[in-house]
Amino acid sequence: ELNSVVSGGDADVASRKLEEAIKLKPESAELRFNLGVMYDKLSQAAKDNNKRADYFLKSEAAYKKAIELDASNSDYQYNLGVLYFNKAKNINDEMNKLPLGDKKYDELKKERDVVMTAGMPNLENAKKTLETKDLNDEMNSVTYRNTMIALQQGYSLLGKLENAKAAGDILDKLK
């Protein structure tokens, strides 16, 4: 039943079911990971900023707990990194809508950089973990490529152009 609820598309119902399942299996990294995915979906869909922030924090906590329980799973690292990446991208989009010279720009830039910096170690960990796996496996290959894209863009946002170039060089070799 849980699998059909999680894959069914109703993230609110799925998150409640996952919370119940975690009470029965608190050491399940997979349940924590899936809870993180559901809260991430709810955060992205939320119209209210407070709800968006609350779901973001719940997603972050669930991913961190999944990583604590199984640090070798590259998907857990990747998803936490992408959670931060997406938040930083949203802040960047907000920055780009501001009129030239708006004082809020610098404030948002600092926030974006803090968020993006928080996600980079997770993306780096996903990269390192994936490099020990079979990259001919389609799932590993797709996650590795997406990780490298996120690293390249993240380093570019942070002005770390040498790191961005290194990630781009790896991407070029994957083609």
Solvent accessible surface area in square Angstrom, and as a share of the most:
residue,aa,sasa,rsa
1,E,155,0.69
2,L,50,0.25
3,N,129,0.66
4,S,73,0.47
5,V,27,0.16
6,V,28,0.16
7,S,94,0.61
8,G,62,0.59
9,G,58,0.56
10,D,77,0.40
11,A,11,0.09
12,D,59,0.31
13,V,49,0.28
14,A,0,0.00
15,S,4,0.02
16,R,128,0.47
17,K,68,0.29
18,L,1,0.00
19,E,66,0.30
20,E,97,0.43
21,A,18,0.14
22,I,12,0.06
23,K,161,0.68
24,L,152,0.75
25,K,127,0.54
26,P,62,0.39
27,E,122,0.55
28,S,20,0.13
29,A,14,0.11
30,E,111,0.50
31,L,21,0.11
32,R,47,0.17
33,F,33,0.14
34,N,35,0.18
35,L,10,0.05
36,G,0,0.00
37,V,32,0.18
38,M,5,0.02
39,Y,17,0.07
40,D,21,0.11
41,K,100,0.42
42,L,26,0.13
43,S,7,0.05
44,Q,112,0.50
45,A,69,0.53
46,A,13,0.10
47,K,184,0.78
48,D,68,0.35
49,N,106,0.54
50,N,121,0.62
51,K,117,0.49
52,R,86,0.31
53,A,50,0.39
54,D,66,0.34
55,Y,38,0.14
56,F,18,0.08
57,L,107,0.53
58,K,83,0.35
59,S,0,0.00
60,E,28,0.13
61,A,60,0.47
62,A,6,0.05
63,Y,1,0.00
64,K,100,0.43
65,K,57,0.24
66,A,0,0.00
67,I,24,0.12
68,E,126,0.56
69,L,52,0.26
70,D,49,0.25
71,A,64,0.50
72,S,76,0.49
73,N,42,0.21
74,S,5,0.03
75,D,59,0.31
76,Y,12,0.05
77,Q,10,0.05
78,Y,40,0.15
79,N,35,0.18
80,L,4,0.02
81,G,0,0.00
82,V,29,0.16
83,L,5,0.03
84,Y,16,0.06
85,F,21,0.09
86,N,46,0.24
87,K,68,0.29
88,A,0,0.00
89,K,98,0.41
90,N,86,0.44
91,I,12,0.06
92,N,27,0.14
93,D,52,0.27
94,E,75,0.34
95,M,4,0.02
96,N,104,0.53
97,K,166,0.70
98,L,43,0.21
99,P,93,0.59
100,L,186,0.93
101,G,73,0.71
102,D,46,0.24
103,K,187,0.79
104,K,88,0.37
105,Y,89,0.34
106,D,90,0.47
107,E,112,0.50
108,L,9,0.04
109,K,81,0.34
110,K,146,0.62
111,E,76,0.34
112,R,14,0.05
113,D,33,0.17
114,V,105,0.60
115,V,17,0.10
116,M,0,0.00
117,T,72,0.42
118,A,46,0.36
119,G,0,0.00
120,M,11,0.05
121,P,75,0.47
122,N,20,0.10
123,L,0,0.00
124,E,43,0.19
125,N,60,0.31
126,A,0,0.00
127,K,35,0.15
128,K,122,0.52
129,T,27,0.16
130,L,1,0.00
131,E,78,0.35
132,T,115,0.67
133,K,84,0.36
134,D,84,0.44
135,L,60,0.30
136,N,145,0.74
137,D,63,0.33
138,E,134,0.60
139,M,144,0.64
140,N,30,0.15
141,S,46,0.30
142,V,75,0.43
143,T,17,0.10
144,Y,11,0.04
145,R,79,0.29
146,N,56,0.29
147,T,0,0.00
148,M,2,0.01
149,I,63,0.32
150,A,7,0.05
151,L,2,0.01
152,Q,58,0.26
153,Q,88,0.39
154,G,0,0.00
155,Y,21,0.08
156,S,55,0.36
157,L,44,0.22
158,L,35,0.17
159,G,52,0.50
160,K,102,0.43
161,L,122,0.61
162,E,152,0.68
163,N,67,0.35
164,A,8,0.06
165,K,132,0.56
166,A,54,0.42
167,A,5,0.04
168,G,8,0.08
169,D,57,0.30
170,I,47,0.24
171,L,14,0.07
172,D,90,0.47
173,K,169,0.72
174,L,64,0.32
175,K,179,0.76
